[in-house]
Amino acid sequence: WVPIAAASGGSGNSTALVGTPDQVAEAIVRYYDLGVRGVLIRGFDPLHDTVAYGRELIPAIRTMVAERDASQRALA
């Protein structure tokens, strides 16, 4: 999705995650699995997107991370 980032004038952005909140959360959590502990997110409509992140994306990420952490603790 690099063309979307370029077309939107996403200077400095190298990629974009596109999909439903759960699909984007899963993609972000894959970075978490690799050791990444912080990401920057932004959309095309900052006000609307910020509300959507708070209602849908961030809770989905938290749930997925908690599930992964719990399964890792169970294996330890």
PDB file as gemmi writes it, atoms N, CA and C in Angstrom:
CRYST1    1.000    1.000    1.000  90.00  90.00  90.00 P 1                      
ATOM      1  N   TRP A   1       0.816  -1.201   0.000  1.00  0.00           N  
ATOM      2  CA  TRP A   1       0.000   0.000   0.000  1.00  0.00           C  
ATOM      3  C   TRP A   1       0.854   1.257   0.000  1.00  0.00           C  
ATOM      4  N   VAL A   2       2.097   1.123  -0.402  1.00  0.00           N  
ATOM      5  CA  VAL A   2       2.976   2.286  -0.497  1.00  0.00           C  
ATOM      6  C   VAL A   2       2.397   3.351  -1.427  1.00  0.00           C  
ATOM      7  N   PRO A   3       1.765   3.001  -2.567  1.00  0.00           N  
ATOM      8  CA  PRO A   3       1.194   4.047  -3.423  1.00  0.00           C  
ATOM      9  C   PRO A   3       0.154   4.908  -2.707  1.00  0.00           C  
ATOM     10  N   ILE A   4      -0.624   4.327  -1.802  1.00  0.00           N  
ATOM     11  CA  ILE A   4      -1.605   5.126  -1.054  1.00  0.00           C  
ATOM     12  C   ILE A   4      -0.892   6.139  -0.180  1.00  0.00           C  
ATOM     13  N   ALA A   5       0.158   5.715   0.507  1.00  0.00           N  
ATOM     14  CA  ALA A   5       0.913   6.646   1.346  1.00  0.00           C  
ATOM     15  C   ALA A   5       1.502   7.767   0.497  1.00  0.00           C  
ATOM     16  N   ALA A   6       2.038   7.427  -0.666  1.00  0.00           N  
ATOM     17  CA  ALA A   6       2.630   8.439  -1.543  1.00  0.00           C  
ATOM     18  C   ALA A   6       1.570   9.379  -2.105  1.00  0.00           C  
ATOM     19  N   ALA A   7       0.451   8.836  -2.553  1.00  0.00           N  
ATOM     20  CA  ALA A   7      -0.606   9.655  -3.156  1.00  0.00           C  
ATOM     21  C   ALA A   7      -1.239  10.610  -2.159  1.00  0.00           C  
ATOM     22  N   SER A   8      -1.253  10.224  -0.904  1.00  0.00           N  
ATOM     23  CA  SER A   8      -1.867  11.081   0.112  1.00  0.00           C  
ATOM     24  C   SER A   8      -0.897  12.110   0.661  1.00  0.00           C  
ATOM     25  N   GLY A   9       0.312  12.133   0.112  1.00  0.00           N  
ATOM     26  CA  GLY A   9       1.301  13.094   0.589  1.00  0.00           C  
ATOM     27  C   GLY A   9       1.890  12.687   1.921  1.00  0.00           C  
ATOM     28  N   GLY A  10       1.912  11.397   2.188  1.00  0.00           N  
ATOM     29  CA  GLY A  10       2.436  10.888   3.455  1.00  0.00           C  
ATOM     30  C   GLY A  10       3.945  10.965   3.497  1.00  0.00           C  
ATOM     31  N   SER A  11       4.470  12.175   3.512  1.00  0.00           N  
ATOM     32  CA  SER A  11       5.912  12.378   3.536  1.00  0.00           C  
ATOM     33  C   SER A  11       6.529  11.641   4.714  1.00  0.00           C  
ATOM     34  N   GLY A  12       7.506  10.828   4.420  1.00  0.00           N  
ATOM     35  CA  GLY A  12       8.176  10.077   5.467  1.00  0.00           C  
ATOM     36  C   GLY A  12       7.505   8.760   5.789  1.00  0.00           C  
ATOM     37  N   ASN A  13       6.284   8.573   5.337  1.00  0.00           N  
ATOM     38  CA  ASN A  13       5.617   7.295   5.565  1.00  0.00           C  
ATOM     39  C   ASN A  13       6.079   6.316   4.501  1.00  0.00           C  
ATOM     40  N   SER A  14       6.435   5.128   4.926  1.00  0.00           N  
ATOM     41  CA  SER A  14       6.931   4.159   3.961  1.00  0.00           C  
ATOM     42  C   SER A  14       5.897   3.107   3.602  1.00  0.00           C  
ATOM     43  N   THR A  15       4.822   3.028   4.349  1.00  0.00           N  
ATOM     44  CA  THR A  15       3.827   1.999   4.085  1.00  0.00           C  
ATOM     45  C   THR A  15       2.498   2.394   4.703  1.00  0.00           C  
ATOM     46  N   ALA A  16       1.484   1.606   4.443  1.00  0.00           N  
ATOM     47  CA  ALA A  16       0.169   1.838   5.035  1.00  0.00           C  
ATOM     48  C   ALA A  16      -0.449   0.485   5.354  1.00  0.00           C  
ATOM     49  N   LEU A  17      -1.152   0.411   6.452  1.00  0.00           N  
ATOM     50  CA  LEU A  17      -1.924  -0.778   6.804  1.00  0.00           C  
ATOM     51  C   LEU A  17      -3.374  -0.473   6.475  1.00  0.00           C  
ATOM     52  N   VAL A  18      -3.981  -1.305   5.663  1.00  0.00           N  
ATOM     53  CA  VAL A  18      -5.335  -1.062   5.185  1.00  0.00           C  
ATOM     54  C   VAL A  18      -6.188  -2.276   5.502  1.00  0.00           C  
ATOM     55  N   GLY A  19      -7.382  -2.035   6.038  1.00  0.00           N  
ATOM     56  CA  GLY A  19      -8.302  -3.130   6.316  1.00  0.00           C  
ATOM     57  C   GLY A  19      -9.278  -2.750   7.405  1.00  0.00           C  
ATOM     58  N   THR A  20      -9.989  -3.745   7.894  1.00  0.00           N  
ATOM     59  CA  THR A  20     -10.902  -3.531   9.012  1.00  0.00           C  
ATOM     60  C   THR A  20     -10.074  -3.269  10.264  1.00  0.00           C  
ATOM     61  N   PRO A  21     -10.686  -2.743  11.326  1.00  0.00           N  
ATOM     62  CA  PRO A  21      -9.925  -2.558  12.565  1.00  0.00           C  
ATOM     63  C   PRO A  21      -9.243  -3.847  13.033  1.00  0.00           C  
ATOM     64  N   ASP A  22      -9.931  -4.980  12.939  1.00  0.00           N  
ATOM     65  CA  ASP A  22      -9.313  -6.239  13.361  1.00  0.00           C  
ATOM     66  C   ASP A  22      -8.149  -6.641  12.459  1.00  0.00           C  
ATOM     67  N   GLN A  23      -8.264  -6.399  11.161  1.00  0.00           N  
ATOM     68  CA  GLN A  23      -7.172  -6.726  10.245  1.00  0.00           C  
ATOM     69  C   GLN A  23      -5.953  -5.850  10.513  1.00  0.00           C  
ATOM     70  N   VAL A  24      -6.183  -4.559  10.723  1.00  0.00           N  
ATOM     71  CA  VAL A  24      -5.075  -3.647  11.011  1.00  0.00           C  
ATOM     72  C   VAL A  24      -4.470  -3.981  12.370  1.00  0.00           C  
ATOM     73  N   ALA A  25      -5.309  -4.289  13.360  1.00  0.00           N  
ATOM     74  CA  ALA A  25      -4.806  -4.674  14.684  1.00  0.00           C  
ATOM     75  C   ALA A  25      -3.931  -5.914  14.576  1.00  0.00           C  
ATOM     76  N   GLU A  26      -4.371  -6.898  13.822  1.00  0.00           N  
ATOM     77  CA  GLU A  26      -3.580  -8.126  13.657  1.00  0.00           C  
ATOM     78  C   GLU A  26      -2.231  -7.811  13.019  1.00  0.00           C  
ATOM     79  N   ALA A  27      -2.220  -6.927  12.028  1.00  0.00           N  
ATOM     80  CA  ALA A  27      -0.962  -6.544  11.388  1.00  0.00           C  
ATOM     81  C   ALA A  27      -0.041  -5.846  12.382  1.00  0.00           C  
ATOM     82  N   ILE A  28      -0.589  -4.954  13.192  1.00  0.00           N  
ATOM     83  CA  ILE A  28       0.220  -4.251  14.195  1.00  0.00           C  
ATOM     84  C   ILE A  28       0.731  -5.232  15.238  1.00  0.00           C  
ATOM     85  N   VAL A  29      -0.096  -6.186  15.633  1.00  0.00           N  
ATOM     86  CA  VAL A  29       0.316  -7.161  16.643  1.00  0.00           C  
ATOM     87  C   VAL A  29       1.408  -8.080  16.095  1.00  0.00           C  
ATOM     88  N   ARG A  30       1.455  -8.290  14.802  1.00  0.00           N  
ATOM     89  CA  ARG A  30       2.574  -9.052  14.230  1.00  0.00           C  
ATOM     90  C   ARG A  30       3.894  -8.304  14.451  1.00  0.00           C  
ATOM     91  N   TYR A  31       3.852  -6.982  14.371  1.00  0.00           N  
ATOM     92  CA  TYR A  31       5.045  -6.202  14.713  1.00  0.00           C  
ATOM     93  C   TYR A  31       5.376  -6.386  16.192  1.00  0.00           C  
ATOM     94  N   TYR A  32       4.365  -6.395  17.042  1.00  0.00           N  
ATOM     95  CA  TYR A  32       4.562  -6.636  18.479  1.00  0.00           C  
ATOM     96  C   TYR A  32       5.266  -7.977  18.689  1.00  0.00           C  
ATOM     97  N   ASP A  33       4.836  -8.994  17.954  1.00  0.00           N  
ATOM     98  CA  ASP A  33       5.453 -10.318  18.058  1.00  0.00           C  
ATOM     99  C   ASP A  33       6.937 -10.282  17.707  1.00  0.00           C  
ATOM    100  N   LEU A  34       7.322  -9.330  16.871  1.00  0.00           N  
ATOM    101  CA  LEU A  34       8.725  -9.182  16.474  1.00  0.00           C  
ATOM    102  C   LEU A  34       9.527  -8.322  17.448  1.00  0.00           C  
ATOM    103  N   GLY A  35       8.860  -7.787  18.472  1.00  0.00           N  
ATOM    104  CA  GLY A  35       9.556  -6.983  19.469  1.00  0.00           C  
ATOM    105  C   GLY A  35       9.301  -5.494  19.393  1.00  0.00           C  
ATOM    106  N   VAL A  36       8.525  -5.050  18.420  1.00  0.00           N  
ATOM    107  CA  VAL A  36       8.205  -3.626  18.301  1.00  0.00           C  
ATOM    108  C   VAL A  36       7.215  -3.263  19.398  1.00  0.00           C  
ATOM    109  N   ARG A  37       7.490  -2.193  20.127  1.00  0.00           N  
ATOM    110  CA  ARG A  37       6.625  -1.806  21.238  1.00  0.00           C  
ATOM    111  C   ARG A  37       5.976  -0.439  21.055  1.00  0.00           C  
ATOM    112  N   GLY A  38       6.119   0.139  19.881  1.00  0.00           N  
ATOM    113  CA  GLY A  38       5.461   1.411  19.606  1.00  0.00           C  
ATOM    114  C   GLY A  38       5.289   1.609  18.110  1.00  0.00           C  
ATOM    115  N   VAL A  39       4.150   2.135  17.726  1.00  0.00           N  
ATOM    116  CA  VAL A  39       3.886   2.460  16.324  1.00  0.00           C  
ATOM    117  C   VAL A  39       3.218   3.831  16.265  1.00  0.00           C  
ATOM    118  N   LEU A  40       3.385   4.490  15.154  1.00  0.00           N  
ATOM    119  CA  LEU A  40       2.688   5.749  14.893  1.00  0.00           C  
ATOM    120  C   LEU A  40       1.595   5.456  13.877  1.00  0.00           C  
ATOM    121  N   ILE A  41       0.390   5.916  14.173  1.00  0.00           N  
ATOM    122  CA  ILE A  41      -0.709   5.690  13.243  1.00  0.00           C  
ATOM    123  C   ILE A  41      -1.379   7.016  12.922  1.00  0.00           C  
ATOM    124  N   ARG A  42      -1.830   7.129  11.696  1.00  0.00           N  
ATOM    125  CA  ARG A  42      -2.611   8.292  11.289  1.00  0.00           C  
ATOM    126  C   ARG A  42      -3.428   7.892  10.083  1.00  0.00           C  
ATOM    127  N   GLY A  43      -4.469   8.623   9.849  1.00  0.00           N  
ATOM    128  CA  GLY A  43      -5.339   8.321   8.724  1.00  0.00           C  
ATOM    129  C   GLY A  43      -5.517   9.532   7.836  1.00  0.00           C  
ATOM    130  N   PHE A  44      -6.508   9.455   6.975  1.00  0.00           N  
ATOM    131  CA  PHE A  44      -6.765  10.534   6.032  1.00  0.00           C  
ATOM    132  C   PHE A  44      -7.672  11.612   6.617  1.00  0.00           C  
ATOM    133  N   ASP A  45      -8.449  11.276   7.630  1.00  0.00           N  
ATOM    134  CA  ASP A  45      -9.376  12.207   8.279  1.00  0.00           C  
ATOM    135  C   ASP A  45      -9.069  12.189   9.776  1.00  0.00           C  
ATOM    136  N   PRO A  46      -8.153  13.051  10.239  1.00  0.00           N  
ATOM    137  CA  PRO A  46      -7.642  12.946  11.605  1.00  0.00           C  
ATOM    138  C   PRO A  46      -8.696  12.879  12.704  1.00  0.00           C  
ATOM    139  N   LEU A  47      -9.718  13.713  12.662  1.00  0.00           N  
ATOM    140  CA  LEU A  47     -10.713  13.696  13.737  1.00  0.00           C  
ATOM    141  C   LEU A  47     -11.492  12.382  13.737  1.00  0.00           C  
ATOM    142  N   HIS A  48     -12.057  12.030  12.608  1.00  0.00           N  
ATOM    143  CA  HIS A  48     -12.819  10.779  12.503  1.00  0.00           C  
ATOM    144  C   HIS A  48     -11.939   9.575  12.826  1.00  0.00           C  
ATOM    145  N   ASP A  49     -10.736   9.549  12.273  1.00  0.00           N  
ATOM    146  CA  ASP A  49      -9.856   8.404  12.470  1.00  0.00           C  
ATOM    147  C   ASP A  49      -9.436   8.256  13.927  1.00  0.00           C  
ATOM    148  N   THR A  50      -9.181   9.370  14.603  1.00  0.00           N  
ATOM    149  CA  THR A  50      -8.798   9.303  16.012  1.00  0.00           C  
ATOM    150  C   THR A  50      -9.906   8.677  16.849  1.00  0.00           C  
ATOM    151  N   VAL A  51     -11.135   9.049  16.588  1.00  0.00           N  
ATOM    152  CA  VAL A  51     -12.272   8.457  17.306  1.00  0.00           C  
ATOM    153  C   VAL A  51     -12.355   6.961  17.003  1.00  0.00           C  
ATOM    154  N   ALA A  52     -12.208   6.594  15.741  1.00  0.00           N  
ATOM    155  CA  ALA A  52     -12.269   5.177  15.362  1.00  0.00           C  
ATOM    156  C   ALA A  52     -11.137   4.384  16.004  1.00  0.00           C  
ATOM    157  N   TYR A  53      -9.946   4.969  16.066  1.00  0.00           N  
ATOM    158  CA  TYR A  53      -8.828   4.275  16.719  1.00  0.00           C  
ATOM    159  C   TYR A  53      -9.165   3.991  18.175  1.00  0.00           C  
ATOM    160  N   GLY A  54      -9.704   4.991  18.853  1.00  0.00           N  
ATOM    161  CA  GLY A  54     -10.022   4.832  20.271  1.00  0.00           C  
ATOM    162  C   GLY A  54     -11.147   3.854  20.533  1.00  0.00           C  
ATOM    163  N   ARG A  55     -12.106   3.802  19.643  1.00  0.00           N  
ATOM    164  CA  ARG A  55     -13.259   2.911  19.847  1.00  0.00           C  
ATOM    165  C   ARG A  55     -13.019   1.492  19.352  1.00  0.00           C  
ATOM    166  N   GLU A  56     -12.244   1.352  18.278  1.00  0.00           N  
ATOM    167  CA  GLU A  56     -12.135   0.043  17.639  1.00  0.00           C  
ATOM    168  C   GLU A  56     -10.715  -0.508  17.579  1.00  0.00           C  
ATOM    169  N   LEU A  57      -9.789   0.262  17.039  1.00  0.00           N  
ATOM    170  CA  LEU A  57      -8.453  -0.270  16.780  1.00  0.00           C  
ATOM    171  C   LEU A  57      -7.668  -0.526  18.061  1.00  0.00           C  
ATOM    172  N   ILE A  58      -7.565   0.465  18.918  1.00  0.00           N  
ATOM    173  CA  ILE A  58      -6.762   0.308  20.135  1.00  0.00           C  
ATOM    174  C   ILE A  58      -7.313  -0.795  21.038  1.00  0.00           C  
ATOM    175  N   PRO A  59      -8.634  -0.873  21.276  1.00  0.00           N  
ATOM    176  CA  PRO A  59      -9.132  -2.000  22.076  1.00  0.00           C  
ATOM    177  C   PRO A  59      -8.808  -3.366  21.439  1.00  0.00           C  
ATOM    178  N   ALA A  60      -8.888  -3.455  20.120  1.00  0.00           N  
ATOM    179  CA  ALA A  60      -8.565  -4.721  19.448  1.00  0.00           C  
ATOM    180  C   ALA A  60      -7.096  -5.072  19.641  1.00  0.00           C  
ATOM    181  N   ILE A  61      -6.219  -4.079  19.522  1.00  0.00           N  
ATOM    182  CA  ILE A  61      -4.789  -4.322  19.732  1.00  0.00           C  
ATOM    183  C   ILE A  61      -4.547  -4.778  21.167  1.00  0.00           C  
ATOM    184  N   ARG A  62      -5.132  -4.092  22.131  1.00  0.00           N  
ATOM    185  CA  ARG A  62      -4.941  -4.463  23.541  1.00  0.00           C  
ATOM    186  C   ARG A  62      -5.405  -5.892  23.806  1.00  0.00           C  
ATOM    187  N   THR A  63      -6.543  -6.264  23.253  1.00  0.00           N  
ATOM    188  CA  THR A  63      -7.059  -7.623  23.448  1.00  0.00           C  
ATOM    189  C   THR A  63      -6.111  -8.653  22.849  1.00  0.00           C  
ATOM    190  N   MET A  64      -5.666  -8.407  21.628  1.00  0.00           N  
ATOM    191  CA  MET A  64      -4.773  -9.361  20.964  1.00  0.00           C  
ATOM    192  C   MET A  64      -3.439  -9.485  21.688  1.00  0.00           C  
ATOM    193  N   VAL A  65      -2.890  -8.359  22.149  1.00  0.00           N  
ATOM    194  CA  VAL A  65      -1.625  -8.391  22.883  1.00  0.00           C  
ATOM    195  C   VAL A  65      -1.805  -9.148  24.200  1.00  0.00           C  
ATOM    196  N   ALA A  66      -2.892  -8.892  24.907  1.00  0.00           N  
ATOM    197  CA  ALA A  66      -3.147  -9.592  26.172  1.00  0.00           C  
ATOM    198  C   ALA A  66      -3.262 -11.096  25.940  1.00  0.00           C  
ATOM    199  N   GLU A  67      -3.935 -11.492  24.876  1.00  0.00           N  
ATOM    200  CA  GLU A  67      -4.061 -12.920  24.561  1.00  0.00           C  
ATOM    201  C   GLU A  67      -2.704 -13.540  24.259  1.00  0.00           C  
ATOM    202  N   ARG A  68      -1.883 -12.837  23.489  1.00  0.00           N  
ATOM    203  CA  ARG A  68      -0.555 -13.364  23.163  1.00  0.00           C  
ATOM    204  C   ARG A  68       0.310 -13.452  24.413  1.00  0.00           C  
ATOM    205  N   ASP A  69       0.276 -12.404  25.237  1.00  0.00           N  
ATOM    206  CA  ASP A  69       1.077 -12.417  26.460  1.00  0.00           C  
ATOM    207  C   ASP A  69       0.636 -13.543  27.388  1.00  0.00           C  
ATOM    208  N   ALA A  70      -0.668 -13.772  27.500  1.00  0.00           N  
ATOM    209  CA  ALA A  70      -1.182 -14.845  28.357  1.00  0.00           C  
ATOM    210  C   ALA A  70      -0.733 -16.211  27.839  1.00  0.00           C  
ATOM    211  N   SER A  71      -0.764 -16.399  26.534  1.00  0.00           N  
ATOM    212  CA  SER A  71      -0.345 -17.694  25.994  1.00  0.00           C  
ATOM    213  C   SER A  71       1.152 -17.900  26.180  1.00  0.00           C  
ATOM    214  N   GLN A  72       1.939 -16.822  26.093  1.00  0.00           N  
ATOM    215  CA  GLN A  72       3.379 -16.931  26.336  1.00  0.00           C  
ATOM    216  C   GLN A  72       3.663 -17.290  27.795  1.00  0.00           C  
ATOM    217  N   ARG A  73       2.908 -16.679  28.714  1.00  0.00           N  
ATOM    218  CA  ARG A  73       3.082 -17.004  30.141  1.00  0.00           C  
ATOM    219  C   ARG A  73       2.703 -18.455  30.408  1.00  0.00           C  
ATOM    220  N   ALA A  74       1.678 -18.939  29.736  1.00  0.00           N  
ATOM    221  CA  ALA A  74       1.242 -20.325  29.928  1.00  0.00           C  
ATOM    222  C   ALA A  74       2.301 -21.313  29.438  1.00  0.00           C  
ATOM    223  N   LEU A  75       3.052 -20.918  28.422  1.00  0.00           N  
ATOM    224  CA  LEU A  75       4.101 -21.788  27.892  1.00  0.00           C  
ATOM    225  C   LEU A  75       5.362 -21.770  28.739  1.00  0.00           C  
ATOM    226  N   ALA A  76       5.525 -20.717  29.533  1.00  0.00           N  
ATOM    227  CA  ALA A  76       6.763 -20.567  30.326  1.00  0.00           C  
ATOM    228  C   ALA A  76       6.775 -21.467  31.537  1.00  0.00           C  
TER     229      ALA A  76                                                      
END                                                                             
